[in-house]
Amino acid sequence: MSDWKKLSSRIVYENAWMKVREDQVIQPGGKSGIYGVVLRKLGVGILAVNEKGQIFVQRDYKYPIGKFLLNIPAGGVEWGDEVLNSAKRELKEEGGLTAQKWTKLGSFYTSPGFTDEFATLYLAEKITEGAMEHEETETLVDHQWMEPKELYRMLDAGELEDPYILVALALARQYLNI
Amino acid sequence: MSDWKKLSSRIVYENAWMKVREDQVIQPGGKSGIYGVVLRKLGVGILAVNEKGQIFVQRDYKYPIGKFLLNIPAGGVEWGDEVLNSAKRELKEEGGLTAQKWTKLGSFYTSPGFTDEFATLYLAEKITEGAMEHEETETLVDHQWMEPKELYRMLDAGELEDPYILVALALARQYLNI
């Protein structure tokens, strides 16, 4: 049980990718105040592994931080779409890949102190490579198949900074031959 | 190099914990549009390990998702404060703990598609237990020292959903006896 009380709630900002809701609340200690919550679509990320045991990665530009990050294919789940279906679409769009075997690795909240964003991660195996279908807003610079050993070395060295690749590697370790 | 162009920028919402900035942009494909970015303080999380090799965890309520999550001590870095200093303060406030040995595990962006939030994780060892000093807004329900093996079993089973504990366990694996 929570000791928070919500007195009222209003949307203070909205665009196609997020809503910001500001609640009037009574905090657990009894003080009144506000709580701002960013509402987001569900997220999905895919760790694709080929028959050699290599992992598909890409380096894409993240506008909010002005940096390229090494990542796995990931994106938002469209309203009304199923999460696994979105995963299949993202893998096709970003990697030109289709997979015959899908295993759910787990789910996580990206930053539950201020947003409801919830991401689900899949392991995709039995891969077929095809043509890519990028969205116009995506700036994909390069992609490659990497050895798991090298990715876990980078993880241990603190060289990976994207939450999808970090959590996916944490969850997939039990399935990979490393 | 990015192919995004920022034409203008304005703050559309602000409270004590976040600012929302809306940019007018030209997308890589040449289309004009907007990009909403949530600006946040730096974050910090602490994986505290006692002399028995056990890890300090707590189950706290996350208002934005209306759920309790198993987590490690974590919080925001106050403006002007050093990250490590904030880590020491959080560990004292949330766990009543002080540590003599601090090791930086790494840093990650919590959701770089819409926020600049950047979190740093530390391993804290040579622990002394003391009294806790909760903030009024925190609803701490229970805390305990857990065996690493049990936490990694929960991780493998997809039972952990907080990004701080997930990424910290991924990064700390090389330091723990599991």
Contacts between the chains, C-beta under 8 A, distances in Angstrom:
chain1	res1	chain2	res2	distance
A	2	B	61	4.8
A	2	B	63	7.3
A	2	B	66	7.2
A	2	B	139	6.3
A	3	B	61	7.9
A	3	B	139	5.5
A	4	B	61	7.2
A	4	B	63	5.5
A	4	B	139	7.3
A	12	B	13	5.0
A	13	B	12	5.0
A	13	B	13	4.5
A	13	B	20	5.3
A	13	B	22	7.8
A	13	B	36	7.4
A	15	B	22	7.1
A	15	B	34	6.1
A	15	B	36	4.8
A	17	B	36	6.4
A	17	B	114	6.5
A	18	B	36	5.8
A	18	B	38	7.6
A	18	B	114	6.1
A	20	B	13	5.3
A	20	B	20	5.7
A	20	B	38	7.9
A	22	B	13	7.8
A	22	B	15	7.1
A	25	B	63	7.6
A	27	B	136	6.2
A	27	B	137	5.1
A	28	B	136	7.0
A	28	B	137	6.8
A	28	B	138	7.5
A	28	B	139	4.7
A	29	B	136	3.5
A	29	B	137	6.9
A	31	B	136	6.5
A	33	B	137	7.9
A	34	B	15	6.1
A	35	B	63	5.6
A	35	B	64	7.6
A	36	B	13	7.4
A	36	B	15	4.8
A	36	B	17	6.4
A	36	B	18	5.8
A	37	B	63	7.4
A	37	B	64	4.4
A	38	B	18	7.5
A	38	B	20	7.9
A	38	B	38	5.7
A	38	B	64	7.7
A	38	B	114	7.6
A	38	B	115	7.7
A	40	B	111	7.9
A	40	B	114	7.0
A	43	B	111	7.9
A	61	B	2	4.8
A	61	B	3	7.9
A	61	B	4	7.2
A	62	B	109	7.3
A	62	B	112	4.0
A	62	B	113	6.4
A	63	B	2	7.3
A	63	B	4	5.5
A	63	B	25	7.6
A	63	B	35	5.6
A	63	B	37	7.4
A	64	B	35	7.6
A	64	B	37	4.4
A	64	B	38	7.7
A	64	B	112	5.9
A	64	B	113	6.8
A	64	B	114	5.9
A	64	B	115	6.0
A	64	B	116	5.4
A	65	B	109	6.0
A	65	B	112	5.0
A	65	B	116	5.3
A	65	B	118	7.6
A	66	B	2	7.2
A	67	B	112	7.7
A	69	B	109	7.1
A	69	B	112	6.3
A	104	B	158	7.5
A	105	B	158	6.7
A	106	B	158	3.2
A	106	B	160	7.7
A	106	B	161	7.9
A	107	B	158	7.0
A	107	B	161	6.3
A	108	B	160	7.5
A	108	B	161	5.0
A	108	B	162	7.0
A	108	B	163	5.7
A	108	B	166	5.7
A	109	B	62	7.3
A	109	B	65	6.0
A	109	B	69	7.1
A	109	B	161	5.6
A	109	B	162	6.4
A	109	B	163	6.7
A	110	B	110	5.1
A	110	B	111	4.0
A	110	B	163	5.9
A	111	B	40	7.9
A	111	B	43	7.9
A	111	B	110	4.0
A	111	B	111	6.0
A	111	B	115	7.1
A	111	B	117	5.9
A	111	B	163	6.6
A	112	B	62	3.9
A	112	B	64	5.9
A	112	B	65	5.0
A	112	B	67	7.7
A	112	B	69	6.3
A	112	B	161	8.0
A	112	B	162	6.5
A	112	B	163	8.0
A	113	B	62	6.4
A	113	B	64	6.8
A	114	B	17	6.5
A	114	B	18	6.1
A	114	B	38	7.6
A	114	B	40	7.0
A	114	B	64	6.0
A	115	B	38	7.8
A	115	B	64	6.0
A	115	B	111	7.1
A	115	B	115	7.6
A	116	B	64	5.4
A	116	B	65	5.3
A	117	B	111	5.8
A	118	B	65	7.6
A	136	B	27	6.2
A	136	B	28	7.0
A	136	B	29	3.5
A	136	B	31	6.5
A	137	B	27	5.1
A	137	B	28	6.8
A	137	B	29	6.9
A	137	B	33	7.9
A	138	B	28	7.5
A	139	B	2	6.3
A	139	B	3	5.5
A	139	B	4	7.3
A	139	B	28	4.7
A	155	B	170	6.2
A	155	B	171	6.9
A	156	B	171	7.3
A	156	B	173	7.7
A	156	B	174	4.9
A	158	B	104	7.5
A	158	B	105	6.7
A	158	B	106	3.2
A	158	B	107	7.0
A	158	B	171	6.8
A	160	B	106	7.7
A	160	B	108	7.5
A	161	B	106	7.9
A	161	B	107	6.3
A	161	B	108	5.0
A	161	B	109	5.6
A	161	B	112	8.0
A	162	B	108	7.0
A	162	B	109	6.4
A	162	B	112	6.5
A	163	B	108	5.7
A	163	B	109	6.7
A	163	B	110	5.9
A	163	B	111	6.5
A	163	B	112	8.0
A	163	B	163	5.7
A	163	B	167	7.0
A	166	B	108	5.7
A	166	B	166	7.6
A	166	B	167	5.1
A	166	B	170	5.7
A	166	B	171	7.9
A	167	B	163	6.9
A	167	B	166	5.0
A	167	B	167	6.7
A	167	B	170	7.2
A	169	B	170	6.4
A	170	B	155	6.3
A	170	B	166	5.7
A	170	B	167	7.3
A	170	B	169	6.4
A	170	B	170	3.6
A	171	B	155	6.9
A	171	B	156	7.3
A	171	B	158	6.8
A	171	B	166	7.9
A	173	B	156	7.7
A	174	B	156	4.9
